[in-house]
Amino acid sequence: MTEEKSTVEMKKEALFYKRQNAAKALSAEAQAAADAFCEGYKAFLDAGKTEREAAAFLVSRAKERGFSEFDPKRRYESGDRVYLCNRGKAVVLAVLGEQPLEAGLRLTAAHIDSPRLDLKPNPLYEADELALFKTHYYGGIKKYQWTSLPLALHGVVVRRDGEAVPVCIGERDDEPRFVVTDLLPHLANEQMKRTLADGVRGEELNVLVGSRPFADDEASELVKLNILDLLFQKYGVTEADFLSAELEVVPAFRACDIGLDRSMIGAYGHDDRVCAYPAAEALFAIEGTPVHTAVAVLTDKEEIGSDGNTGLNSAYLRHFLTDLCLARGENVRIALSNTKSLSADVTAAFDPTFPDAYERANAAFLNRGVALMKYSGARGKSGTSDASAEYMAWVRRTLDDAGVYWQCAELGKVDAGGGGTVAMFLAAQDIDVVDVGVPVLSMHAPFEVVSKLDVYMTYQACAAFYARF
């Protein structure tokens, strides 16, 4: 009986697919390294709550690491490090490799935009002696989650004369915050008859910004006037300047450790800065000259379909790669066809409070490492690229050979819905691509949660990928 059990166990060991818990398997030194890496990640989250701020952070970091701004007229050689910033909202980083570009690149792509509330073009109004901003939500949100939270205002106002005025209010301890109010339960009988999706409607996401009038007289809209006067004193802008502004309302709290064991990070904007930061840092950490040119694309507009000239469904990445190839007399079509890429985007972490949304055998779990997703999309795989078996095997070998903890997953149950990534836009360029990323609890909420070990394994995965022959 003992011998039979031993045989069974050996066969299980040889034949079963097992997902290891990195928290159990990693040494204390490795876990300490993960914790240290995540301190830098938390600083990135706090400094880059919008795509513009995240892009500025990454450009500054690139300059510190010896990267120079890309010049499309220049021929770049092996070992050169360049960056391109597209309209202040998307960044391309590259380290030129030993092999010709036509041998293919090692390319990662992540996005640096996150769900939020944008101010409408004409946002400021006064109602019943309160001043408020009208908003238009950006990306997929549960609208009720954005009420009764301390909020901050970030962005840029471009005045009629063309001067860009950066705005950031609500992050420092000595600054005011803002809030979207909600109805008290005593008077919310009619509201609570609505469906959960309709509990707070889009036109009810109004941000409270003031209550004191400009002067004690009988003129109308004095609270609104007072707010405009304060904005003019601080930023030199008028109400008409809202028409040429990009102002975003985001949570005012900072990234923090979660749990008594401090094993997790809670913050706004994990989706998808939790993949963008490891992808960029792994590229910054490349020493010397890699075999293949390594590229990290940190893009905008993913949350609304990747359209627009700063989203990956535009031509800016192909233009960058075309310019690189032309200067060296190489064919960009051949380079793209031989390129291998990772679409680095988050997936849903299994939540034991809501198990019915997941198919457990194909769900991602916290602390089991970076999640490898053959496809994303919705229901019948719509809006996905569906990586080939051959490429899946190549990525598996890459991660295994580097000792990276990883798991294979889907977003949730097939008919529950789903979500897209930038993978399909890379695939449209004839590039091999697969989705990899960090599992997230409470994805798209104003406060999301990730495992520190999963963040670190994503960094290790990107580093192994850049180095792979």
C-alpha positions as CSV (number, residue, x, y, z in Angstrom):
1,M,0.0,0.0,0.0
2,T,2.8,2.4,0.9
3,E,4.6,1.5,-2.4
4,E,1.4,2.1,-4.4
5,K,0.8,5.4,-2.8
6,S,4.4,6.4,-3.6
7,T,3.8,5.5,-7.2
8,V,0.7,7.6,-7.3
9,E,2.4,10.6,-5.8
10,M,5.3,10.3,-8.2
11,K,2.9,10.2,-11.1
12,K,1.0,13.2,-9.8
13,E,4.3,15.0,-9.4
14,A,5.2,14.3,-13.0
15,L,1.8,14.8,-14.6
16,F,-0.3,17.3,-12.7
17,Y,-0.1,21.1,-13.3
18,K,0.6,22.9,-10.1
19,R,0.5,26.5,-9.3
20,Q,2.9,27.4,-6.4
21,N,2.2,30.0,-3.8
22,A,5.2,32.3,-4.0
23,A,4.7,33.4,-0.4
24,K,5.3,29.8,0.7
25,A,8.2,29.1,-1.7
26,L,10.3,32.2,-1.8
27,S,13.1,32.8,0.6
28,A,13.0,35.5,3.2
29,E,15.6,37.4,1.2
30,A,13.5,37.2,-2.0
31,Q,10.4,38.4,-0.1
32,A,12.5,41.3,1.3
33,A,13.6,42.2,-2.3
34,A,10.0,42.2,-3.4
35,D,9.0,44.5,-0.5
36,A,11.8,46.9,-1.4
37,F,10.9,47.0,-5.0
38,C,7.3,47.8,-4.1
39,E,8.4,50.9,-2.2
40,G,9.5,52.4,-5.5
41,Y,6.3,51.3,-7.1
42,K,4.2,53.0,-4.4
43,A,6.2,56.2,-5.0
44,F,5.4,55.9,-8.7
45,L,1.7,55.5,-7.9
46,D,1.6,58.6,-5.7
47,A,3.5,60.7,-8.3
48,G,1.6,59.5,-11.3
49,K,-2.1,59.5,-10.8
50,T,-2.8,60.6,-14.3
51,E,-1.3,59.5,-17.6
52,R,0.5,62.9,-18.0
53,E,2.0,62.6,-14.5
54,A,3.0,58.9,-15.1
55,A,4.6,59.8,-18.4
56,A,6.6,62.7,-16.8
57,F,7.8,60.3,-14.1
58,L,8.9,57.7,-16.6
59,V,10.7,60.3,-18.8
60,S,12.5,61.7,-15.7
61,R,13.5,58.2,-14.7
62,A,14.7,57.4,-18.2
63,K,16.9,60.5,-18.2
64,E,18.4,59.5,-14.9
65,R,19.3,56.1,-16.4
66,G,21.1,57.6,-19.4
67,F,18.3,57.6,-22.0
68,S,18.3,60.4,-24.6
69,E,15.3,61.8,-26.4
70,F,14.7,60.0,-29.7
71,D,15.7,61.8,-32.9
72,P,14.1,60.2,-36.0
73,K,16.9,61.5,-38.2
74,R,19.6,59.8,-36.3
75,R,21.0,56.3,-36.8
76,Y,21.2,54.4,-33.5
77,E,23.7,51.7,-32.7
78,S,23.8,48.7,-30.3
79,G,23.7,49.8,-26.7
80,D,22.1,53.2,-27.4
81,R,19.2,54.0,-25.0
82,V,16.4,56.3,-26.2
83,Y,12.9,57.4,-25.2
84,L,10.0,59.0,-27.1
85,C,7.2,60.9,-25.3
86,N,4.1,61.1,-27.4
87,R,2.2,64.4,-26.5
88,G,3.0,64.1,-22.9
89,K,0.7,61.1,-22.4
90,A,2.5,58.0,-23.7
91,V,6.2,56.9,-23.5
92,V,8.3,54.5,-25.6
93,L,11.6,53.3,-24.1
94,A,14.2,51.3,-26.1
95,V,17.6,49.8,-25.6
96,L,19.2,48.9,-28.9
97,G,20.4,45.3,-29.1
98,E,23.3,43.4,-30.7
99,Q,21.1,41.7,-33.3
100,P,19.7,43.6,-36.3
101,L,16.2,45.0,-35.8
102,E,15.0,42.6,-38.5
103,A,15.8,39.7,-36.0
104,G,12.9,41.0,-34.0
105,L,12.4,43.0,-30.8
106,R,11.5,42.0,-27.2
107,L,8.6,44.4,-26.7
108,T,6.3,45.0,-23.7
109,A,3.2,47.2,-23.7
110,A,1.3,48.4,-20.7
111,H,-1.0,51.4,-20.2
112,I,-0.8,54.3,-17.8
113,D,-4.4,55.6,-17.9
114,S,-6.9,54.5,-15.3
115,P,-10.6,54.9,-14.7
116,R,-11.5,58.3,-13.3
117,L,-13.9,61.3,-13.5
118,D,-13.1,63.9,-16.1
119,L,-14.5,67.4,-15.9
120,K,-16.9,68.3,-18.6
121,P,-15.9,71.1,-21.0
122,N,-18.2,73.6,-19.2
123,P,-18.1,72.1,-15.7
124,L,-18.6,74.8,-13.1
125,Y,-22.1,75.7,-11.9
126,E,-23.9,76.9,-8.8
127,A,-27.0,75.3,-7.4
128,D,-28.7,76.4,-4.2
129,E,-25.6,78.3,-3.1
130,L,-23.2,75.4,-3.6
131,A,-20.6,75.3,-6.4
132,L,-20.1,72.0,-8.2
133,F,-18.2,70.5,-11.1
134,K,-20.0,68.4,-13.7
135,T,-18.1,65.3,-14.7
136,H,-18.0,62.7,-17.4
137,Y,-16.6,59.4,-16.2
138,Y,-13.7,57.8,-18.0
139,G,-13.5,54.0,-18.4
140,G,-15.5,51.3,-16.8
141,I,-16.5,52.2,-13.3
142,K,-19.1,51.3,-10.7
143,K,-20.4,54.8,-10.3
144,Y,-21.6,54.4,-6.7
145,Q,-18.0,53.7,-5.6
146,W,-17.0,57.3,-6.4
147,T,-19.3,58.9,-3.8
148,S,-18.3,60.1,-0.3
149,L,-14.5,59.8,-1.1
150,P,-11.8,62.4,-0.6
151,L,-10.9,63.5,-4.2
152,A,-8.2,65.5,-5.8
153,L,-8.1,67.5,-9.0
154,H,-5.2,66.9,-11.4
155,G,-4.5,68.0,-15.0
156,V,-3.6,70.8,-17.2
157,V,-5.4,74.0,-18.4
158,V,-4.2,75.4,-21.7
159,R,-5.1,79.1,-21.9
160,R,-6.2,80.9,-25.1
161,D,-2.7,82.2,-25.5
162,G,-1.4,78.6,-25.6
163,E,0.3,78.6,-22.2
164,A,-0.2,75.2,-20.4
165,V,-0.9,75.6,-16.7
166,P,-0.5,72.4,-14.6
167,V,-3.1,71.9,-11.9
168,C,-2.9,69.7,-8.8
169,I,-5.2,70.3,-5.8
170,G,-5.9,67.9,-3.0
171,E,-2.7,65.9,-2.5
172,R,-0.8,67.8,0.1
173,D,-1.9,67.9,3.7
174,D,-2.4,71.6,3.6
175,E,-4.7,71.5,0.6
176,P,-8.5,71.1,0.4
177,R,-10.1,68.0,-1.0
178,F,-13.3,67.5,-3.0
179,V,-16.2,65.1,-2.8
180,V,-19.1,63.6,-4.7
181,T,-22.0,63.6,-2.2
182,D,-24.5,60.8,-1.7
183,L,-28.0,60.7,-0.3
184,L,-28.5,59.8,3.4
185,P,-30.2,56.4,3.9
186,H,-33.1,58.1,5.8
187,L,-34.2,59.8,2.6
188,A,-32.9,57.3,0.0
189,N,-36.0,55.0,-0.3
190,E,-36.5,55.8,-3.9
191,Q,-32.8,55.7,-4.7
192,M,-32.4,52.3,-3.2
193,K,-35.2,50.9,-5.4
194,R,-32.8,51.5,-8.4
195,T,-30.6,48.7,-9.6
196,L,-27.0,48.7,-8.3
197,A,-25.7,49.8,-11.7
198,D,-28.2,52.8,-11.6
199,G,-27.8,53.6,-7.9
200,V,-25.8,56.7,-8.8
201,R,-26.2,58.0,-12.3
202,G,-23.6,59.6,-14.5
203,E,-25.2,63.0,-14.2
204,E,-25.2,62.7,-10.4
205,L,-21.4,62.4,-10.2
206,N,-21.1,66.1,-9.4
207,V,-18.0,67.2,-7.4
208,L,-18.6,69.7,-4.5
209,V,-16.0,72.5,-4.8
210,G,-17.3,75.4,-2.7
211,S,-20.0,77.1,-0.6
212,R,-18.9,80.7,0.3
213,P,-20.1,83.6,-1.8
214,F,-17.8,86.2,-3.3
215,A,-19.5,89.2,-1.6
216,D,-22.4,90.0,0.6
217,D,-24.9,91.4,-1.8
218,E,-27.8,90.3,-3.9
219,A,-26.1,89.3,-7.2
220,S,-26.5,85.8,-8.5
221,E,-24.0,83.0,-8.7
222,L,-21.7,84.5,-6.1
223,V,-20.4,81.1,-4.9
224,K,-19.4,80.2,-8.5
225,L,-17.8,83.6,-8.8
226,N,-15.8,83.1,-5.7
227,I,-14.5,79.7,-7.0
228,L,-13.5,81.3,-10.3
229,D,-11.8,84.1,-8.5
230,L,-9.7,81.7,-6.4
231,L,-8.8,79.7,-9.6
232,F,-7.8,83.0,-11.3
233,Q,-5.6,84.1,-8.4
234,K,-3.8,80.7,-8.2
235,Y,-3.6,79.7,-11.9
236,G,-4.5,82.8,-13.9
237,V,-7.4,81.0,-15.7
238,T,-10.9,82.0,-16.5
239,E,-14.1,80.0,-17.0
240,A,-13.5,80.0,-20.8
241,D,-10.2,78.2,-20.2
242,F,-12.1,75.1,-19.1
243,L,-12.9,74.6,-22.8
244,S,-9.2,73.8,-23.5
245,A,-8.4,71.8,-20.3
246,E,-7.8,68.2,-19.3
247,L,-8.8,68.0,-15.7
248,E,-9.2,64.7,-13.9
249,V,-10.8,63.9,-10.6
250,V,-9.0,61.1,-8.8
251,P,-8.9,59.7,-5.2
252,A,-6.9,61.9,-2.9
253,F,-5.4,59.1,-0.8
254,R,-1.9,57.7,-1.1
255,A,-0.7,54.1,-1.8
256,C,-0.4,52.1,1.4
257,D,0.4,48.6,2.7
258,I,-2.6,46.3,3.3
259,G,-2.8,43.6,5.9
260,L,-1.2,43.0,9.3
261,D,1.6,41.2,7.3
262,R,1.9,44.2,5.0
263,S,1.9,41.7,2.1
264,M,-0.4,43.8,-0.2
265,I,-0.7,47.3,-1.6
266,G,-3.9,49.3,-1.7
267,A,-4.0,52.2,-4.0
268,Y,-5.8,54.0,-6.9
269,G,-4.5,53.2,-10.4
270,H,-3.0,49.7,-10.1
271,D,-4.8,49.1,-13.4
272,D,-2.5,49.3,-15.2
273,R,0.4,51.1,-13.6
274,V,1.2,48.0,-11.7
275,C,2.4,46.5,-15.0
276,A,3.8,49.7,-16.5
277,Y,6.2,50.2,-13.6
278,P,7.8,46.7,-13.6
279,A,8.0,46.8,-17.4
280,A,9.9,50.1,-17.4
281,E,12.1,49.2,-14.4
282,A,13.1,45.9,-15.9
283,L,14.2,47.8,-19.1
284,F,16.0,50.4,-17.1
285,A,17.9,47.6,-15.3
286,I,19.3,46.2,-18.5
287,E,23.1,46.2,-18.2
288,G,25.2,46.5,-21.3
289,T,23.8,45.6,-24.6
290,P,20.9,43.0,-24.9
291,V,20.9,40.5,-27.7
292,H,17.6,41.8,-29.1
293,T,16.5,45.4,-29.0
294,A,14.3,45.8,-25.9
295,V,11.3,48.1,-26.0
296,A,8.7,49.2,-23.4
297,V,5.6,51.0,-24.5
298,L,3.7,52.8,-21.8
299,T,0.5,53.9,-23.6
300,D,-2.6,55.9,-23.0
301,K,-6.4,55.5,-23.7
302,E,-6.6,51.7,-23.0
303,E,-9.5,52.2,-20.7
304,I,-11.6,53.7,-23.5
305,G,-10.5,51.4,-26.3
306,S,-7.0,52.6,-27.1
307,D,-8.2,55.0,-29.7
308,G,-6.9,58.6,-30.1
309,N,-3.3,59.5,-31.1
310,T,-1.9,58.6,-27.7
311,G,-3.6,55.1,-27.7
312,L,-2.0,52.0,-29.1
313,N,-4.5,51.8,-31.9
314,S,-2.7,54.8,-33.4
315,A,0.4,54.8,-35.6
316,Y,2.9,56.3,-33.1
317,L,4.6,53.0,-32.2
318,R,4.9,51.9,-35.8
319,H,6.3,55.3,-36.7
320,F,8.9,55.0,-34.0
321,L,10.0,51.6,-35.1
322,T,9.9,52.6,-38.8
323,D,12.2,55.5,-38.1
324,L,14.6,53.2,-36.2
325,C,14.7,50.8,-39.1
326,L,15.0,53.3,-41.9
327,A,18.0,54.9,-40.3
328,R,19.7,51.5,-40.2
329,G,18.6,50.4,-43.7
330,E,16.3,47.7,-42.3
331,N,12.8,46.7,-43.1
332,V,10.2,47.5,-40.4
333,R,7.8,44.8,-41.7
334,I,10.4,42.1,-41.2
335,A,11.3,43.5,-37.8
336,L,7.6,43.5,-36.6
337,S,7.0,40.0,-38.0
338,N,9.9,38.6,-35.9
339,T,9.1,40.6,-32.8
340,K,7.9,38.9,-29.6
341,S,5.8,40.9,-27.2
342,L,4.0,40.9,-23.8
343,S,0.8,42.8,-23.4
344,A,1.3,43.6,-19.8
345,D,-2.1,44.2,-18.3
346,V,-3.8,43.2,-15.1
347,T,-6.4,40.4,-14.6
348,A,-9.0,39.8,-11.9
349,A,-7.7,38.1,-8.7
350,F,-10.0,35.4,-7.3
351,D,-12.1,36.9,-4.5
352,P,-13.5,34.4,-2.0
353,T,-16.2,36.8,-1.1
354,F,-17.6,36.6,-4.6
355,P,-16.6,33.2,-5.9
356,D,-19.5,32.8,-8.3
357,A,-17.9,35.2,-10.7
358,Y,-14.9,33.0,-11.3
359,E,-14.2,29.6,-12.7
360,R,-11.8,28.5,-10.0
361,A,-9.5,26.2,-12.0
362,N,-8.8,29.0,-14.5
363,A,-8.7,32.0,-12.1
364,A,-5.7,34.0,-11.0
365,F,-4.9,34.1,-7.2
366,L,-2.9,36.5,-5.2
367,N,0.7,35.4,-4.4
368,R,0.9,32.8,-7.2
369,G,2.9,35.1,-9.4
370,V,2.4,36.9,-12.7
371,A,-0.7,35.7,-14.6
372,L,-0.2,34.4,-18.1
373,M,-3.4,34.8,-20.2
374,K,-3.6,33.2,-23.6
375,Y,-6.5,35.4,-24.5
376,S,-8.7,38.1,-22.9
377,G,-11.8,39.6,-24.5
378,A,-15.5,39.1,-23.6
379,R,-17.6,36.0,-23.7
380,G,-16.9,34.4,-27.2
381,K,-13.3,35.8,-27.1
382,S,-14.3,39.1,-28.8
383,G,-11.7,41.8,-28.7
384,T,-8.7,39.5,-28.2
385,S,-5.7,38.2,-30.1
386,D,-5.6,34.6,-28.7
387,A,-1.9,33.7,-28.6
388,S,-0.7,30.7,-30.5
389,A,0.3,27.5,-28.7
390,E,3.8,27.8,-30.0
391,Y,4.2,31.3,-28.5
392,M,2.6,30.2,-25.2
393,A,5.2,27.5,-25.0
394,W,8.1,29.9,-25.7
395,V,6.9,32.3,-23.0
396,R,6.5,29.3,-20.5
397,R,10.1,28.3,-21.1
398,T,11.2,31.9,-20.7
399,L,9.6,32.2,-17.3
400,D,10.5,28.7,-16.1
401,D,14.1,29.1,-17.1
402,A,14.3,32.3,-15.1
403,G,12.7,30.9,-12.0
404,V,9.7,33.2,-12.3
405,Y,6.6,32.2,-10.4
406,W,3.6,32.4,-12.8
407,Q,0.1,31.1,-13.2
408,C,-2.2,30.7,-16.2
409,A,-5.6,32.3,-15.9
410,E,-8.7,33.8,-17.5
411,L,-10.5,37.0,-16.3
412,G,-13.6,35.2,-15.0
413,K,-16.5,32.9,-16.0
414,V,-17.0,32.8,-19.8
415,D,-20.5,34.4,-19.8
416,A,-19.8,36.8,-16.9
417,G,-18.3,39.3,-19.3
418,G,-14.6,40.0,-19.7
419,G,-12.3,42.8,-20.7
420,G,-9.8,43.7,-23.4
421,T,-6.2,44.7,-23.5
422,V,-3.8,46.2,-26.0
423,A,-2.8,42.8,-27.2
424,M,-5.0,42.9,-30.3
425,F,-3.4,46.1,-31.5
426,L,0.0,44.5,-31.3
427,A,-1.2,41.4,-33.0
428,A,-2.6,43.6,-35.8
429,Q,1.0,44.6,-36.6
430,D,1.9,40.9,-37.2
431,I,3.6,40.6,-33.8
432,D,3.4,37.5,-31.6
433,V,1.8,38.6,-28.3
434,V,0.3,37.2,-25.1
435,D,-1.2,38.9,-22.1
436,V,0.7,38.8,-18.8
437,G,0.0,40.8,-15.7
438,V,-0.7,41.2,-12.0
439,P,-3.9,39.8,-10.4
440,V,-6.0,42.6,-8.8
441,L,-8.7,42.6,-6.2
442,S,-11.5,45.3,-6.6
443,M,-10.3,46.1,-10.1
444,H,-11.5,49.5,-11.5
445,A,-12.5,50.6,-8.0
446,P,-11.1,53.9,-6.6
447,F,-9.0,51.7,-4.3
448,E,-7.6,48.4,-5.7
449,V,-5.4,45.7,-4.0
450,V,-2.5,43.7,-5.3
451,S,0.1,41.4,-3.8
452,K,3.7,42.7,-3.5
453,L,5.1,39.3,-4.6
454,D,3.0,39.4,-7.8
455,V,4.3,42.8,-8.6
456,Y,7.9,41.7,-8.1
457,M,7.3,38.5,-10.2
458,T,6.0,40.8,-13.0
459,Y,9.2,42.7,-12.9
460,Q,11.2,39.4,-13.0
461,A,9.1,38.2,-15.9
462,C,9.8,41.4,-17.9
463,A,13.5,41.2,-17.1
464,A,13.6,37.5,-18.3
465,F,11.7,38.4,-21.4
466,Y,14.0,41.2,-22.4
467,A,17.0,38.9,-22.0
468,R,15.6,35.9,-23.8
469,F,17.4,35.0,-27.1
